[in-house]
Amino acid sequence: AAGVDRVVIVPPLWEGRRNDHALAAAKAHPQRFAVMGRLDPAAAGSRGRIAGWRDQPGMLGLRFALHSPALSPLLTGGQMEWVWGEAERAGVPIYVLVPHALVPQIDDVARRYPALRLVMDHFALAGAARDAEAFREFDKLLALAKRPNVAVKASALPCFSNDGYPYRSLHAYVRRAYDAFGPRRMFWGTDLSRSPISYRQNVTMFVDEMPWLSGEDKEWIMGRGVCEWLGWKA
């Protein structure tokens, strides 16, 4: 009904790091659902699992939330280091959420692991700030465009604005990301679990309200790009 044909599911953290329900959806509807799964990098049993991660039917990669004071130490304290190496060797792409202040650390990861495919979730927006304050350090994200192994996800954007649909105050930031990364490395998304607007409006905000996007741009941004990046065959 919203015009969405297929969905990459990120299991929510509020139930803990579990992937079973999302994988069940992908098994039941393999052309509709796939999963970027959760893994605890600090758990003793996690090491060695990434090599066979994509052997799980429907599993495309990993997703790490490293944006809060409770989670950021996994990145700043070095507990993620083994993950980057294992994921690069296994060809497992990673979604990562960090605040703008920690983006330079991801830049260093991308430099040291050039074959590791990284996607920066939510334009690296985190916390309660909105509008200009939320985007105050946006240039740090744009600087990652120089790394060909990094893409960005234009998701959850309405959560970071006091504007109303179609959120015209956000369009300039989308355009800056587009100019930096191009349409093949900027992926539409929603973070539907907390979106202040409908699923359909999340779609039309891009396909109807940004006339500067060409038809080919929309093809890449609205699905083809992320499918190719993650290796989910259409």
Secondary structure, DSSP 8 states (H G I E B T S, - for coil): --S---EEE---GGG-S--HHHHHHHHH-TTTEEEEE---TTSTTTTT-GGGGGGSTTEEEEEEE--STTTTHHHHTTTTHHHHHHHHHHT--EEEE--GGGHHHHHHHHHH-TT--EEEGGGG--SS--HHHHTTTHHHHHGGGG-TTEEEEE-SGGGG-SS-TT-HHHHHHHHHHHHHH-GGGEEE---GGG-SS-HHHHHHHHHTT-TTS-HHHHHIIIIIHHHHHHT---
